[in-house]
Amino acid sequence: MFDILPINGVLRPGQVEHVEFSFKARKHFSSFNTIALCEVEGGPEYEIKLFGESGVIEYQLSADVIDFGDVPFNE
């Protein structure tokens, strides 16, 4: 249900790494609550609480055509 990227790595003192947490529900109207454990070799363990919830997305458009103008594909 949850993806965490990167899965592992090495950080030098003072270095920063951005981590991406994604929730991918496989059923409508489901919720999941868990803990991700981050282990630091030779150091502490960190618990990160994760919660994800899904539902049905509903929308309506008030126009048949929407003009977004010129949209560059390289930005």
PDB file of N, CA, C, O and CB in Angstrom:
ATOM      1  N   MET A   1       0.806  -1.196   0.000  1.00  0.00           N
ATOM      2  CA  MET A   1       0.000   0.000   0.000  1.00  0.00           C
ATOM      3  C   MET A   1       0.852   1.264   0.000  1.00  0.00           C
ATOM      4  O   MET A   1       0.473   2.265  -0.608  1.00  0.00           O
ATOM      5  CB  MET A   1      -0.918  -0.004   1.187  1.00  0.00           C
ATOM      6  N   PHE A   2       1.990   1.226   0.672  1.00  0.00           N
ATOM      7  CA  PHE A   2       2.865   2.391   0.736  1.00  0.00           C
ATOM      8  C   PHE A   2       4.169   2.101   0.014  1.00  0.00           C
ATOM      9  O   PHE A   2       4.735   1.017   0.156  1.00  0.00           O
ATOM     10  CB  PHE A   2       3.136   2.793   2.197  1.00  0.00           C
ATOM     11  N   ASP A   3       4.643   3.058  -0.754  1.00  0.00           N
ATOM     12  CA  ASP A   3       5.959   2.989  -1.379  1.00  0.00           C
ATOM     13  C   ASP A   3       6.823   4.063  -0.740  1.00  0.00           C
ATOM     14  O   ASP A   3       6.366   5.182  -0.507  1.00  0.00           O
ATOM     15  CB  ASP A   3       5.873   3.174  -2.939  1.00  0.00           C
ATOM     16  N   ILE A   4       8.076   3.716  -0.457  1.00  0.00           N
ATOM     17  CA  ILE A   4       9.024   4.666   0.109  1.00  0.00           C
ATOM     18  C   ILE A   4      10.261   4.646  -0.775  1.00  0.00           C
ATOM     19  O   ILE A   4      10.872   3.595  -0.966  1.00  0.00           O
ATOM     20  CB  ILE A   4       9.376   4.319   1.605  1.00  0.00           C
ATOM     21  N   LEU A   5      10.636   5.810  -1.319  1.00  0.00           N
ATOM     22  CA  LEU A   5      11.807   5.905  -2.180  1.00  0.00           C
ATOM     23  C   LEU A   5      12.716   7.026  -1.708  1.00  0.00           C
ATOM     24  O   LEU A   5      12.204   8.103  -1.405  1.00  0.00           O
ATOM     25  CB  LEU A   5      11.393   6.131  -3.639  1.00  0.00           C
ATOM     26  N   PRO A   6      14.003   6.854  -1.626  1.00  0.00           N
ATOM     27  CA  PRO A   6      14.725   5.623  -1.903  1.00  0.00           C
ATOM     28  C   PRO A   6      14.547   4.612  -0.774  1.00  0.00           C
ATOM     29  O   PRO A   6      14.212   4.976   0.354  1.00  0.00           O
ATOM     30  CB  PRO A   6      16.204   5.916  -2.118  1.00  0.00           C
ATOM     31  N   ILE A   7      14.775   3.345  -1.091  1.00  0.00           N
ATOM     32  CA  ILE A   7      14.629   2.275  -0.100  1.00  0.00           C
ATOM     33  C   ILE A   7      15.786   2.300   0.888  1.00  0.00           C
ATOM     34  O   ILE A   7      15.597   2.050   2.079  1.00  0.00           O
ATOM     35  CB  ILE A   7      14.551   0.902  -0.790  1.00  0.00           C
ATOM     36  N   ASN A   8      16.977   2.600   0.399  1.00  0.00           N
ATOM     37  CA  ASN A   8      18.138   2.687   1.280  1.00  0.00           C
ATOM     38  C   ASN A   8      19.138   3.659   0.678  1.00  0.00           C
ATOM     39  O   ASN A   8      18.958   4.127  -0.446  1.00  0.00           O
ATOM     40  CB  ASN A   8      18.787   1.291   1.499  1.00  0.00           C
ATOM     41  N   GLY A   9      20.192   3.960   1.426  1.00  0.00           N
ATOM     42  CA  GLY A   9      21.212   4.879   0.942  1.00  0.00           C
ATOM     43  C   GLY A   9      22.216   5.191   2.025  1.00  0.00           C
ATOM     44  O   GLY A   9      22.132   4.685   3.145  1.00  0.00           O
ATOM     45  N   VAL A  10      23.168   6.034   1.671  1.00  0.00           N
ATOM     46  CA  VAL A  10      24.222   6.444   2.589  1.00  0.00           C
ATOM     47  C   VAL A  10      24.231   7.963   2.639  1.00  0.00           C
ATOM     48  O   VAL A  10      24.216   8.626   1.602  1.00  0.00           O
ATOM     49  CB  VAL A  10      25.616   5.882   2.152  1.00  0.00           C
ATOM     50  N   LEU A  11      24.256   8.516   3.856  1.00  0.00           N
ATOM     51  CA  LEU A  11      24.335   9.965   4.045  1.00  0.00           C
ATOM     52  C   LEU A  11      25.609  10.301   4.805  1.00  0.00           C
ATOM     53  O   LEU A  11      25.952   9.636   5.782  1.00  0.00           O
ATOM     54  CB  LEU A  11      23.088  10.501   4.801  1.00  0.00           C
ATOM     55  N   ARG A  12      26.290  11.313   4.363  1.00  0.00           N
ATOM     56  CA  ARG A  12      27.457  11.839   5.073  1.00  0.00           C
ATOM     57  C   ARG A  12      26.967  12.835   6.121  1.00  0.00           C
ATOM     58  O   ARG A  12      25.851  13.342   5.997  1.00  0.00           O
ATOM     59  CB  ARG A  12      28.476  12.515   4.082  1.00  0.00           C
ATOM     60  N   PRO A  13      27.763  13.131   7.148  1.00  0.00           N
ATOM     61  CA  PRO A  13      27.343  14.118   8.154  1.00  0.00           C
ATOM     62  C   PRO A  13      26.940  15.437   7.503  1.00  0.00           C
ATOM     63  O   PRO A  13      27.678  15.987   6.686  1.00  0.00           O
ATOM     64  CB  PRO A  13      28.470  14.362   9.170  1.00  0.00           C
ATOM     65  N   GLY A  14      25.770  15.935   7.869  1.00  0.00           N
ATOM     66  CA  GLY A  14      25.255  17.190   7.339  1.00  0.00           C
ATOM     67  C   GLY A  14      24.546  17.072   6.002  1.00  0.00           C
ATOM     68  O   GLY A  14      23.955  18.045   5.531  1.00  0.00           O
ATOM     69  N   GLN A  15      24.592  15.908   5.386  1.00  0.00           N
ATOM     70  CA  GLN A  15      23.939  15.714   4.080  1.00  0.00           C
ATOM     71  C   GLN A  15      22.438  15.533   4.266  1.00  0.00           C
ATOM     72  O   GLN A  15      21.989  15.036   5.299  1.00  0.00           O
ATOM     73  CB  GLN A  15      24.538  14.488   3.339  1.00  0.00           C
ATOM     74  N   VAL A  16      21.666  15.937   3.264  1.00  0.00           N
ATOM     75  CA  VAL A  16      20.208  15.853   3.305  1.00  0.00           C
ATOM     76  C   VAL A  16      19.739  14.961   2.159  1.00  0.00           C
ATOM     77  O   VAL A  16      20.276  15.029   1.054  1.00  0.00           O
ATOM     78  CB  VAL A  16      19.556  17.271   3.213  1.00  0.00           C
ATOM     79  N   GLU A  17      18.737  14.127   2.427  1.00  0.00           N
ATOM     80  CA  GLU A  17      18.128  13.283   1.400  1.00  0.00           C
ATOM     81  C   GLU A  17      16.611  13.458   1.476  1.00  0.00           C
ATOM     82  O   GLU A  17      16.024  13.323   2.549  1.00  0.00           O
ATOM     83  CB  GLU A  17      18.535  11.774   1.583  1.00  0.00           C
ATOM     84  N   HIS A  18      15.986  13.754   0.358  1.00  0.00           N
ATOM     85  CA  HIS A  18      14.531  13.859   0.313  1.00  0.00           C
ATOM     86  C   HIS A  18      13.959  12.466   0.071  1.00  0.00           C
ATOM     87  O   HIS A  18      14.445  11.726  -0.785  1.00  0.00           O
ATOM     88  CB  HIS A  18      14.064  14.861  -0.798  1.00  0.00           C
ATOM     89  N   VAL A  19      12.933  12.121   0.825  1.00  0.00           N
ATOM     90  CA  VAL A  19      12.311  10.807   0.729  1.00  0.00           C
ATOM     91  C   VAL A  19      10.871  10.989   0.284  1.00  0.00           C
ATOM     92  O   VAL A  19      10.176  11.884   0.765  1.00  0.00           O
ATOM     93  CB  VAL A  19      12.386  10.042   2.084  1.00  0.00           C
ATOM     94  N   GLU A  20      10.419  10.133  -0.643  1.00  0.00           N
ATOM     95  CA  GLU A  20       9.058  10.207  -1.167  1.00  0.00           C
ATOM     96  C   GLU A  20       8.222   9.066  -0.606  1.00  0.00           C
ATOM     97  O   GLU A  20       8.600   7.900  -0.716  1.00  0.00           O
ATOM     98  CB  GLU A  20       9.060  10.167  -2.708  1.00  0.00           C
ATOM     99  N   PHE A  21       7.095   9.402  -0.009  1.00  0.00           N
ATOM    100  CA  PHE A  21       6.143   8.421   0.507  1.00  0.00           C
ATOM    101  C   PHE A  21       4.911   8.475  -0.383  1.00  0.00           C
ATOM    102  O   PHE A  21       4.334   9.545  -0.577  1.00  0.00           O
ATOM    103  CB  PHE A  21       5.776   8.699   2.015  1.00  0.00           C
ATOM    104  N   SER A  22       4.497   7.324  -0.931  1.00  0.00           N
ATOM    105  CA  SER A  22       3.321   7.255  -1.789  1.00  0.00           C
ATOM    106  C   SER A  22       2.343   6.224  -1.238  1.00  0.00           C
ATOM    107  O   SER A  22       2.741   5.176  -0.729  1.00  0.00           O
ATOM    108  CB  SER A  22       3.720   6.905  -3.241  1.00  0.00           C
ATOM    109  N   PHE A  23       1.073   6.541  -1.349  1.00  0.00           N
ATOM    110  CA  PHE A  23       0.008   5.609  -0.950  1.00  0.00           C
ATOM    111  C   PHE A  23      -0.726   5.188  -2.202  1.00  0.00           C
ATOM    112  O   PHE A  23      -1.189   6.035  -2.966  1.00  0.00           O
ATOM    113  CB  PHE A  23      -0.977   6.255   0.090  1.00  0.00           C
ATOM    114  N   LYS A  24      -0.839   3.895  -2.422  1.00  0.00           N
ATOM    115  CA  LYS A  24      -1.543   3.363  -3.588  1.00  0.00           C
ATOM    116  C   LYS A  24      -2.634   2.413  -3.114  1.00  0.00           C
ATOM    117  O   LYS A  24      -2.371   1.253  -2.796  1.00  0.00           O
ATOM    118  CB  LYS A  24      -0.560   2.639  -4.559  1.00  0.00           C
ATOM    119  N   ALA A  25      -3.850   2.917  -3.073  1.00  0.00           N
ATOM    120  CA  ALA A  25      -4.971   2.114  -2.608  1.00  0.00           C
ATOM    121  C   ALA A  25      -5.372   1.106  -3.671  1.00  0.00           C
ATOM    122  O   ALA A  25      -5.316   1.400  -4.865  1.00  0.00           O
ATOM    123  CB  ALA A  25      -6.162   3.007  -2.241  1.00  0.00           C
ATOM    124  N   ARG A  26      -5.766  -0.056  -3.248  1.00  0.00           N
ATOM    125  CA  ARG A  26      -6.220  -1.087  -4.186  1.00  0.00           C
ATOM    126  C   ARG A  26      -7.729  -1.283  -4.117  1.00  0.00           C
ATOM    127  O   ARG A  26      -8.296  -2.028  -4.916  1.00  0.00           O
ATOM    128  CB  ARG A  26      -5.514  -2.409  -3.903  1.00  0.00           C
ATOM    129  N   LYS A  27      -8.377  -0.622  -3.169  1.00  0.00           N
ATOM    130  CA  LYS A  27      -9.838  -0.699  -3.029  1.00  0.00           C
ATOM    131  C   LYS A  27     -10.374   0.696  -2.734  1.00  0.00           C
ATOM    132  O   LYS A  27      -9.676   1.536  -2.166  1.00  0.00           O
ATOM    133  CB  LYS A  27     -10.251  -1.704  -1.899  1.00  0.00           C
ATOM    134  N   HIS A  28     -11.623   0.929  -3.127  1.00  0.00           N
ATOM    135  CA  HIS A  28     -12.279   2.182  -2.757  1.00  0.00           C
ATOM    136  C   HIS A  28     -12.659   2.134  -1.281  1.00  0.00           C
ATOM    137  O   HIS A  28     -12.931   1.067  -0.730  1.00  0.00           O
ATOM    138  CB  HIS A  28     -13.534   2.437  -3.640  1.00  0.00           C
ATOM    139  N   PHE A  29     -12.672   3.265  -0.671  1.00  0.00           N
ATOM    140  CA  PHE A  29     -13.088   3.430   0.719  1.00  0.00           C
ATOM    141  C   PHE A  29     -12.303   2.505   1.660  1.00  0.00           C
ATOM    142  O   PHE A  29     -12.885   1.796   2.481  1.00  0.00           O
ATOM    143  CB  PHE A  29     -14.589   3.160   0.851  1.00  0.00           C
ATOM    144  N   SER A  30     -10.990   2.528   1.525  1.00  0.00           N
ATOM    145  CA  SER A  30     -10.147   1.756   2.433  1.00  0.00           C
ATOM    146  C   SER A  30      -9.224   2.715   3.172  1.00  0.00           C
ATOM    147  O   SER A  30      -8.912   3.795   2.669  1.00  0.00           O
ATOM    148  CB  SER A  30      -9.327   0.673   1.664  1.00  0.00           C
ATOM    149  N   SER A  31      -8.794   2.326   4.349  1.00  0.00           N
ATOM    150  CA  SER A  31      -7.835   3.135   5.082  1.00  0.00           C
ATOM    151  C   SER A  31      -6.802   2.215   5.717  1.00  0.00           C
ATOM    152  O   SER A  31      -7.112   1.103   6.144  1.00  0.00           O
ATOM    153  CB  SER A  31      -8.541   4.007   6.156  1.00  0.00           C
ATOM    154  N   PHE A  32      -5.576   2.704   5.769  1.00  0.00           N
ATOM    155  CA  PHE A  32      -4.465   1.936   6.287  1.00  0.00           C
ATOM    156  C   PHE A  32      -3.648   2.809   7.221  1.00  0.00           C
ATOM    157  O   PHE A  32      -3.398   3.979   6.934  1.00  0.00           O
ATOM    158  CB  PHE A  32      -3.596   1.386   5.147  1.00  0.00           C
ATOM    159  N   ASN A  33      -3.241   2.243   8.321  1.00  0.00           N
ATOM    160  CA  ASN A  33      -2.483   2.933   9.338  1.00  0.00           C
ATOM    161  C   ASN A  33      -1.331   2.015   9.730  1.00  0.00           C
ATOM    162  O   ASN A  33      -1.563   0.886  10.162  1.00  0.00           O
ATOM    163  CB  ASN A  33      -3.377   3.312  10.573  1.00  0.00           C
ATOM    164  N   THR A  34      -0.088   2.484   9.586  1.00  0.00           N
ATOM    165  CA  THR A  34       1.064   1.632   9.889  1.00  0.00           C
ATOM    166  C   THR A  34       2.243   2.489  10.313  1.00  0.00           C
ATOM    167  O   THR A  34       2.137   3.713  10.396  1.00  0.00           O
ATOM    168  CB  THR A  34       1.443   0.760   8.671  1.00  0.00           C
ATOM    169  N   ILE A  35       3.358   1.843  10.577  1.00  0.00           N
ATOM    170  CA  ILE A  35       4.585   2.539  10.971  1.00  0.00           C
ATOM    171  C   ILE A  35       5.719   2.060  10.079  1.00  0.00           C
ATOM    172  O   ILE A  35       5.905   0.858   9.890  1.00  0.00           O
ATOM    173  CB  ILE A  35       4.921   2.295  12.479  1.00  0.00           C
ATOM    174  N   ALA A  36       6.476   3.007   9.532  1.00  0.00           N
ATOM    175  CA  ALA A  36       7.699   2.690   8.783  1.00  0.00           C
ATOM    176  C   ALA A  36       8.869   2.874   9.747  1.00  0.00           C
ATOM    177  O   ALA A  36       8.959   3.890  10.437  1.00  0.00           O
ATOM    178  CB  ALA A  36       7.859   3.608   7.490  1.00  0.00           C
ATOM    179  N   LEU A  37       9.744   1.907   9.790  1.00  0.00           N
ATOM    180  CA  LEU A  37      10.890   1.955  10.688  1.00  0.00           C
ATOM    181  C   LEU A  37      12.135   2.307   9.896  1.00  0.00           C
ATOM    182  O   LEU A  37      12.500   1.592   8.962  1.00  0.00           O
ATOM    183  CB  LEU A  37      11.073   0.611  11.426  1.00  0.00           C
ATOM    184  N   CYS A  38      12.787   3.395  10.256  1.00  0.00           N
ATOM    185  CA  CYS A  38      14.018   3.830   9.612  1.00  0.00           C
ATOM    186  C   CYS A  38      15.170   3.444  10.532  1.00  0.00           C
ATOM    187  O   CYS A  38      15.281   3.950  11.649  1.00  0.00           O
ATOM    188  CB  CYS A  38      14.005   5.379   9.318  1.00  0.00           C
ATOM    189  N   GLU A  39      16.026   2.545  10.052  1.00  0.00           N
ATOM    190  CA  GLU A  39      17.157   2.084  10.849  1.00  0.00           C
ATOM    191  C   GLU A  39      18.428   2.807  10.404  1.00  0.00           C
ATOM    192  O   GLU A  39      18.757   2.825   9.218  1.00  0.00           O
ATOM    193  CB  GLU A  39      17.327   0.548  10.726  1.00  0.00           C
ATOM    194  N   VAL A  40      19.132   3.395  11.355  1.00  0.00           N
ATOM    195  CA  VAL A  40      20.389   4.062  11.081  1.00  0.00           C
ATOM    196  C   VAL A  40      21.504   3.166  11.604  1.00  0.00           C
ATOM    197  O   VAL A  40      21.561   2.864  12.796  1.00  0.00           O
ATOM    198  CB  VAL A  40      20.441   5.487  11.734  1.00  0.00           C
ATOM    199  N   GLU A  41      22.386   2.744  10.708  1.00  0.00           N
ATOM    200  CA  GLU A  41      23.473   1.848  11.105  1.00  0.00           C
ATOM    201  C   GLU A  41      24.358   2.552  12.134  1.00  0.00           C
ATOM    202  O   GLU A  41      24.909   3.622  11.873  1.00  0.00           O
ATOM    203  CB  GLU A  41      24.312   1.406   9.865  1.00  0.00           C
ATOM    204  N   GLY A  42      24.482   1.934  13.301  1.00  0.00           N
ATOM    205  CA  GLY A  42      25.285   2.520  14.370  1.00  0.00           C
ATOM    206  C   GLY A  42      24.598   3.674  15.079  1.00  0.00           C
ATOM    207  O   GLY A  42      25.226   4.382  15.866  1.00  0.00           O
ATOM    208  N   GLY A  43      23.324   3.867  14.809  1.00  0.00           N
ATOM    209  CA  GLY A  43      22.596   4.993  15.403  1.00  0.00           C
ATOM    210  C   GLY A  43      21.202   4.589  15.817  1.00  0.00           C
ATOM    211  O   GLY A  43      20.912   3.400  15.953  1.00  0.00           O
ATOM    212  N   PRO A  44      20.332   5.568  16.019  1.00  0.00           N
ATOM    213  CA  PRO A  44      18.973   5.280  16.492  1.00  0.00           C
ATOM    214  C   PRO A  44      18.061   4.754  15.384  1.00  0.00           C
ATOM    215  O   PRO A  44      18.396   4.801  14.200  1.00  0.00           O
ATOM    216  CB  PRO A  44      18.364   6.530  17.095  1.00  0.00           C
ATOM    217  N   GLU A  45      16.912   4.257  15.800  1.00  0.00           N
ATOM    218  CA  GLU A  45      15.841   3.888  14.874  1.00  0.00           C
ATOM    219  C   GLU A  45      14.760   4.951  14.980  1.00  0.00           C
ATOM    220  O   GLU A  45      14.470   5.455  16.065  1.00  0.00           O
ATOM    221  CB  GLU A  45      15.265   2.454  15.186  1.00  0.00           C
ATOM    222  N   TYR A  46      14.172   5.284  13.845  1.00  0.00           N
ATOM    223  CA  TYR A  46      13.119   6.289  13.804  1.00  0.00           C
ATOM    224  C   TYR A  46      11.836   5.639  13.322  1.00  0.00           C
ATOM    225  O   TYR A  46      11.843   4.885  12.349  1.00  0.00           O
ATOM    226  CB  TYR A  46      13.514   7.477  12.890  1.00  0.00           C
ATOM    227  N   GLU A  47      10.730   5.929  14.003  1.00  0.00           N
ATOM    228  CA  GLU A  47       9.413   5.448  13.582  1.00  0.00           C
ATOM    229  C   GLU A  47       8.681   6.579  12.875  1.00  0.00           C
ATOM    230  O   GLU A  47       8.596   7.694  13.390  1.00  0.00           O
ATOM    231  CB  GLU A  47       8.585   4.927  14.798  1.00  0.00           C
ATOM    232  N   ILE A  48       8.158   6.286  11.700  1.00  0.00           N
ATOM    233  CA  ILE A  48       7.389   7.268  10.945  1.00  0.00           C
ATOM    234  C   ILE A  48       5.982   6.705  10.773  1.00  0.00           C
ATOM    235  O   ILE A  48       5.793   5.669  10.135  1.00  0.00           O
ATOM    236  CB  ILE A  48       8.060   7.589   9.552  1.00  0.00           C
ATOM    237  N   LYS A  49       5.005   7.390  11.342  1.00  0.00           N
ATOM    238  CA  LYS A  49       3.613   6.939  11.250  1.00  0.00           C
ATOM    239  C   LYS A  49       3.066   7.269   9.869  1.00  0.00           C
ATOM    240  O   LYS A  49       3.208   8.392   9.386  1.00  0.00           O
ATOM    241  CB  LYS A  49       2.737   7.594  12.355  1.00  0.00           C
ATOM    242  N   LEU A  50       2.444   6.284   9.241  1.00  0.00           N
ATOM    243  CA  LEU A  50       1.867   6.454   7.910  1.00  0.00           C
ATOM    244  C   LEU A  50       0.370   6.171   7.962  1.00  0.00           C
ATOM    245  O   LEU A  50      -0.073   5.218   8.604  1.00  0.00           O
ATOM    246  CB  LEU A  50       2.565   5.525   6.881  1.00  0.00           C
ATOM    247  N   PHE A  51      -0.393   7.003   7.285  1.00  0.00           N
ATOM    248  CA  PHE A  51      -1.836   6.809   7.197  1.00  0.00           C
ATOM    249  C   PHE A  51      -2.259   7.123   5.776  1.00  0.00           C
ATOM    250  O   PHE A  51      -1.877   8.159   5.230  1.00  0.00           O
ATOM    251  CB  PHE A  51      -2.604   7.703   8.229  1.00  0.00           C
ATOM    252  N   GLY A  52      -3.036   6.250   5.174  1.00  0.00           N
ATOM    253  CA  GLY A  52      -3.554   6.472   3.829  1.00  0.00           C
ATOM    254  C   GLY A  52      -5.019   6.095   3.773  1.00  0.00           C
ATOM    255  O   GLY A  52      -5.466   5.168   4.448  1.00  0.00           O
ATOM    256  N   GLU A  53      -5.756   6.825   2.960  1.00  0.00           N
ATOM    257  CA  GLU A  53      -7.193   6.596   2.860  1.00  0.00           C
ATOM    258  C   GLU A  53      -7.615   6.820   1.416  1.00  0.00           C
ATOM    259  O   GLU A  53      -7.074   7.690   0.735  1.00  0.00           O
ATOM    260  CB  GLU A  53      -7.987   7.528   3.828  1.00  0.00           C
ATOM    261  N   SER A  54      -8.575   6.041   0.951  1.00  0.00           N
ATOM    262  CA  SER A  54      -9.034   6.193  -0.432  1.00  0.00           C
ATOM    263  C   SER A  54     -10.548   6.322  -0.479  1.00  0.00           C
ATOM    264  O   SER A  54     -11.263   5.923   0.441  1.00  0.00           O
ATOM    265  CB  SER A  54      -8.576   5.002  -1.292  1.00  0.00           C
ATOM    266  N   GLY A  55     -10.998   6.880  -1.559  1.00  0.00           N
ATOM    267  CA  GLY A  55     -12.426   7.034  -1.797  1.00  0.00           C
ATOM    268  C   GLY A  55     -12.654   7.227  -3.291  1.00  0.00           C
ATOM    269  O   GLY A  55     -11.706   7.209  -4.076  1.00  0.00           O
ATOM    270  N   VAL A  56     -13.875   7.407  -3.671  1.00  0.00           N
ATOM    271  CA  VAL A  56     -14.222   7.615  -5.077  1.00  0.00           C
ATOM    272  C   VAL A  56     -14.092   9.104  -5.393  1.00  0.00           C
ATOM    273  O   VAL A  56     -14.546   9.952  -4.626  1.00  0.00           O
ATOM    274  CB  VAL A  56     -15.670   7.098  -5.388  1.00  0.00           C
ATOM    275  N   ILE A  57     -13.470   9.408  -6.524  1.00  0.00           N
ATOM    276  CA  ILE A  57     -13.342  10.795  -6.963  1.00  0.00           C
ATOM    277  C   ILE A  57     -14.482  11.087  -7.933  1.00  0.00           C
ATOM    278  O   ILE A  57     -14.680  10.369  -8.913  1.00  0.00           O
ATOM    279  CB  ILE A  57     -11.944  11.061  -7.631  1.00  0.00           C
ATOM    280  N   GLU A  58     -15.220  12.141  -7.648  1.00  0.00           N
ATOM    281  CA  GLU A  58     -16.303  12.560  -8.521  1.00  0.00           C
ATOM    282  C   GLU A  58     -16.076  14.010  -8.916  1.00  0.00           C
ATOM    283  O   GLU A  58     -15.639  14.820  -8.098  1.00  0.00           O
ATOM    284  CB  GLU A  58     -17.682  12.379  -7.833  1.00  0.00           C
ATOM    285  N   TYR A  59     -16.371  14.338 -10.169  1.00  0.00           N
ATOM    286  CA  TYR A  59     -16.211  15.706 -10.627  1.00  0.00           C
ATOM    287  C   TYR A  59     -17.156  15.986 -11.784  1.00  0.00           C
ATOM    288  O   TYR A  59     -17.667  15.070 -12.427  1.00  0.00           O
ATOM    289  CB  TYR A  59     -14.761  15.972 -11.041  1.00  0.00           C
ATOM    290  N   GLN A  60     -17.378  17.268 -12.034  1.00  0.00           N
ATOM    291  CA  GLN A  60     -18.166  17.719 -13.175  1.00  0.00           C
ATOM    292  C   GLN A  60     -17.463  18.920 -13.775  1.00  0.00           C
ATOM    293  O   GLN A  60     -16.855  19.716 -13.059  1.00  0.00           O
ATOM    294  CB  GLN A  60     -19.634  18.069 -12.764  1.00  0.00           C
ATOM    295  N   LEU A  61     -17.546  19.048 -15.090  1.00  0.00           N
ATOM    296  CA  LEU A  61     -16.990  20.205 -15.781  1.00  0.00           C
ATOM    297  C   LEU A  61     -18.135  21.043 -16.318  1.00  0.00           C
ATOM    298  O   LEU A  61     -19.125  20.514 -16.824  1.00  0.00           O
ATOM    299  CB  LEU A  61     -16.030  19.773 -16.927  1.00  0.00           C
ATOM    300  N   SER A  62     -17.989  22.362 -16.203  1.00  0.00           N
ATOM    301  CA  SER A  62     -19.049  23.248 -16.670  1.00  0.00           C
ATOM    302  C   SER A  62     -18.835  23.671 -18.122  1.00  0.00           C
ATOM    303  O   SER A  62     -19.634  24.435 -18.664  1.00  0.00           O
ATOM    304  CB  SER A  62     -19.131  24.477 -15.779  1.00  0.00           C
ATOM    305  N   ALA A  63     -17.769  23.187 -18.757  1.00  0.00           N
ATOM    306  CA  ALA A  63     -17.495  23.542 -20.154  1.00  0.00           C
ATOM    307  C   ALA A  63     -17.158  22.284 -20.938  1.00  0.00           C
ATOM    308  O   ALA A  63     -16.627  21.318 -20.389  1.00  0.00           O
ATOM    309  CB  ALA A  63     -16.334  24.573 -20.253  1.00  0.00           C
ATOM    310  N   ASP A  64     -17.477  22.307 -22.246  1.00  0.00           N
ATOM    311  CA  ASP A  64     -17.136  21.174 -23.101  1.00  0.00           C
ATOM    312  C   ASP A  64     -15.683  21.232 -23.559  1.00  0.00           C
ATOM    313  O   ASP A  64     -15.071  20.197 -23.826  1.00  0.00           O
ATOM    314  CB  ASP A  64     -18.060  21.131 -24.310  1.00  0.00           C
ATOM    315  N   VAL A  65     -15.125  22.453 -23.653  1.00  0.00           N
ATOM    316  CA  VAL A  65     -13.756  22.642 -24.110  1.00  0.00           C
ATOM    317  C   VAL A  65     -13.054  23.582 -23.135  1.00  0.00           C
ATOM    318  O   VAL A  65     -13.607  24.612 -22.750  1.00  0.00           O
ATOM    319  CB  VAL A  65     -13.716  23.207 -25.570  1.00  0.00           C
ATOM    320  N   ILE A  66     -11.838  23.225 -22.738  1.00  0.00           N
ATOM    321  CA  ILE A  66     -11.040  24.082 -21.861  1.00  0.00           C
ATOM    322  C   ILE A  66      -9.748  24.417 -22.599  1.00  0.00           C
ATOM    323  O   ILE A  66      -8.997  23.514 -22.966  1.00  0.00           O
ATOM    324  CB  ILE A  66     -10.746  23.385 -20.474  1.00  0.00           C
ATOM    325  N   ASP A  67      -9.478  25.711 -22.821  1.00  0.00           N
ATOM    326  CA  ASP A  67      -8.279  26.156 -23.531  1.00  0.00           C
ATOM    327  C   ASP A  67      -7.207  26.500 -22.509  1.00  0.00           C
ATOM    328  O   ASP A  67      -7.326  27.487 -21.782  1.00  0.00           O
ATOM    329  CB  ASP A  67      -8.586  27.381 -24.449  1.00  0.00           C
ATOM    330  N   PHE A  68      -6.148  25.677 -22.454  1.00  0.00           N
ATOM    331  CA  PHE A  68      -5.032  25.923 -21.548  1.00  0.00           C
ATOM    332  C   PHE A  68      -3.955  26.786 -22.189  1.00  0.00           C
ATOM    333  O   PHE A  68      -2.944  27.078 -21.550  1.00  0.00           O
ATOM    334  CB  PHE A  68      -4.433  24.611 -21.092  1.00  0.00           C
ATOM    335  N   GLY A  69      -4.148  27.194 -23.421  1.00  0.00           N
ATOM    336  CA  GLY A  69      -3.145  28.001 -24.116  1.00  0.00           C
ATOM    337  C   GLY A  69      -1.977  27.138 -24.560  1.00  0.00           C
ATOM    338  O   GLY A  69      -2.082  25.913 -24.605  1.00  0.00           O
ATOM    339  N   ASP A  70      -0.859  27.785 -24.888  1.00  0.00           N
ATOM    340  CA  ASP A  70       0.344  27.064 -25.294  1.00  0.00           C
ATOM    341  C   ASP A  70       0.995  26.454 -24.050  1.00  0.00           C
ATOM    342  O   ASP A  70       1.313  27.168 -23.099  1.00  0.00           O
ATOM    343  CB  ASP A  70       1.342  28.012 -26.044  1.00  0.00           C
ATOM    344  N   VAL A  71       1.188  25.149 -24.061  1.00  0.00           N
ATOM    345  CA  VAL A  71       1.802  24.454 -22.929  1.00  0.00           C
ATOM    346  C   VAL A  71       3.114  23.827 -23.418  1.00  0.00           C
ATOM    347  O   VAL A  71       3.093  22.894 -24.220  1.00  0.00           O
ATOM    348  CB  VAL A  71       0.830  23.358 -22.327  1.00  0.00           C
ATOM    349  N   PRO A  72       4.271  24.346 -22.929  1.00  0.00           N
ATOM    350  CA  PRO A  72       5.545  23.755 -23.355  1.00  0.00           C
ATOM    351  C   PRO A  72       5.730  22.368 -22.755  1.00  0.00           C
ATOM    352  O   PRO A  72       5.351  22.125 -21.609  1.00  0.00           O
ATOM    353  CB  PRO A  72       6.720  24.660 -22.955  1.00  0.00           C
ATOM    354  N   PHE A  73       6.309  21.465 -23.527  1.00  0.00           N
ATOM    355  CA  PHE A  73       6.479  20.094 -23.072  1.00  0.00           C
ATOM    356  C   PHE A  73       7.798  19.850 -22.367  1.00  0.00           C
ATOM    357  O   PHE A  73       8.030  18.752 -21.861  1.00  0.00           O
ATOM    358  CB  PHE A  73       6.361  19.165 -24.224  1.00  0.00           C
ATOM    359  N   ASN A  74       8.671  20.850 -22.320  1.00  0.00           N
ATOM    360  CA  ASN A  74       9.979  20.669 -21.702  1.00  0.00           C
ATOM    361  C   ASN A  74      10.112  21.385 -20.369  1.00  0.00           C
ATOM    362  O   ASN A  74      11.231  21.548 -19.883  1.00  0.00           O
ATOM    363  CB  ASN A  74      11.049  21.148 -22.632  1.00  0.00           C
ATOM    364  N   GLU A  75       9.030  21.813 -19.765  1.00  0.00           N
ATOM    365  CA  GLU A  75       9.078  22.526 -18.481  1.00  0.00           C
ATOM    366  C   GLU A  75       8.147  21.857 -17.487  1.00  0.00           C
ATOM    367  O   GLU A  75       8.040  22.304 -16.345  1.00  0.00           O
ATOM    368  CB  GLU A  75       8.694  24.017 -18.658  1.00  0.00           C
TER     369      GLU A  75
END
